[in-house]
Amino acid sequence: MTRLGLRARVTAGFAVGALLLAASMALFSYDLTRRSLLEERERTAIRAAYFDAAVVRTGLESDAPDVVEILRSLDTGSIRRPLLHRGDRWYARTAETGPGAIPVEMRHLVRSGTPAVQRVRVNGQPVLLVGVPLSGTTSYYELTSLREVEQTFQVVALTLTAVAIMIAGSGAALGWYATRRSVRPLTAVADAAEKIAAGDFSTRLDPTTDPDLTRLSSSFNHMVDQLVQRIERDRRFAADVSHELRSPLQTLAAAASVLSRRRAQHDERTATAAGLVADEIARFQRLVDDLIQLARTEQPAQRQPVDVVALARNACRTRSLPETLVRADPNTSHTWSVDRRRVEQILLNLLDNAVRYGRGPVAVRLSGRDPDTAVLEVDDQGPGVPAADRELIFGRFVRGRAAHDRADSDGTGLGLALVAQHAAAHGGRAGVTDRPGGGARFWVELPGRRP
């Protein structure tokens, strides 16, 4: 299950909080409005019912009252309907109003001389029923329609619901805006960290951007300063040690060369030992050269227009490989804005890797993924690189399974690390994938290739 990001969680929290608050206020407002309207309508209906009951009582005091005519004389409008129970007969102004709307319990209560009020439904419509006793045998009932009030409730409910949804949406927008404003300093920290990881150690945060984050900015800048100092100390140490080792290594290499040339004059064991010494000294020299190169990779890339096709062909000649391995995309420019020394080292290291572990290179491809990104690929015909090792082999002093399977101790474990470092100095990256048809395809992306 995918976890929501910080901005999404905060925005959702604002939206849910606003919705709960708006819903609570809407329910409270609806209940208060409903009770107020019902109570007001009930008071009005009771007053009108008692007034009409008094008119009916007066009309019934005559010698020969016309009950129906008395009921018709009432000013009840269109929402009130009178009903009279006298003796055993029911009287109504119209045939639509019948005694069936009066509950039996209410009849007995009013007949006993107690006024009663009750909300009922007649033909599916809400009605307020008011019963007024006129005498021991006469009861007056008035049915007041509450349909208009119920429609008002529906309008109020829809309005409050719409308001709640709008408030929830406003809460979500406010949460998104607040999160965006709050996360912006963290985004600046992330951008600065990415630049530093890409080799731009001059990147710093402005402590005056946000007063609340002054401590974070100062701590971050101090951390970067300490990191730069440590990297510089390590780089100088590696460079100094490597340079100091060069002189005795050259002396040892010269001595080993003499021993190798006179191998025929020694016995078999001495000759074998001399050969091993010469091989190890040569390997030691390559390791020192790689360490010096690694120390130099911490410096920024010095970009300049470079004909990469000519550079790649020259690298192939240096390693005694055919120039026909180089294949350039005819639709893209062959002049890239790169650090010539670094790209040359990338090519040489990838070619060496293909020779040692990939049974030789089969192609060197130069192309452009887009107008500003150059891609360099070296294909080999070896066993390929397992998916589990594809990130590990670009680490320092890490050797792939192919080297171990061949019991090959000739490599230093720094070649691909140097490739990754040179790519990072350009703001790019390096990787490996399977080559169609078998083997491995090592690739390097170099942004900003346009001169």
Buried (B, 14 or more C-beta within 10 A) or exposed (E): EEEEEEBEEBBBBBBBBBBEBBBEBBEEBBEEBBEEBBEEBBEEBBEBBBEBBEBBBEBBEEEEBEBEEBBEBBEBEEBBBBBBBBEEEBBBBEEEBEEEBBBEEBBEBBBEEEBBBBEBEBEEEBBBBBBBBBEEEBBBBBBBBBEEBBEBBEEBBEEBBEBBBEBBEBBBBBBBEBBEEBBEBEEBBEEBEEBBEBBEBEBBBEBEEBEEBBEBBEEBBEEBEEEBEEEEEEBEEBBEBBEEBBEEBEEBBEBBBEBBEEBEEEEEEEBEEBBEBBBEBBBBBBBBBBBBBBBBBBEEBEBEEBBBBEBBBBBBEEBEBEBEBBBBEEEBBBBBBBBBBBBBBBBBBBBBBBBBBBBBBBBBBBBBBEEEBBBBBBBBBBBBBEEEBBEBBBEBEBBBBBBEEEEEEEBBBBBBBBBBBBBBBBBBBBBBBEBEEEBBBBBBBBBBBBE
